[in-house]
């Protein structure tokens, strides 16, 4: 029987971004959003469950506290049962909560996620969003873009860092409020 320590010895990880680098990238992404959306009067932020909500909360906090933009509408979107592969799992899936208490009709929607990999999550998010109205436009902000892993023709509008991780490698984003530290790792199996 393997212990967790033995399993970790099989995997190696390297730090892609430390806390300071992550903070700089989040500030840059917030500034790029301000350049495009100014006062956010017609813009809503939608964090994709489960891990995109941490990026969304950080971005919203920066916009409000560092750049004095008030009344930003933000929600969380669960895409679990909109994915094209949700029936392929051996274990039952557990859905997260969708919390969108506004209509997206004619709004500019910015999806926010931590890692863009195959593009299937974003495809599912576009389908799930239809329940909340027809947006004027949809953009994608992603902290990490694994650009050579795409299965669908989906590209981010705003990207924090591009990573050329091969398929056996995994990108893990850690957040202080959930994982005890701010960092991004590339993990080799």
ABEGO torsion letter per residue (X at the ends): XBBAAAAAAABBBBBABBAAAAAAAAAAAAAAAAAAAGAGAABBBBBBOAAAAAAAAAAAAAAAAAAGBBGBBBBBBBAAAABAAAAABABBBBBBBBBBABBABGBBBBBBBABBBAGAAAAAAAAAAAAAEBBABBBBBBABBBAAABABBBBBABBABBBBBBAABBBBBBBAAAAGBBBBBBBBX
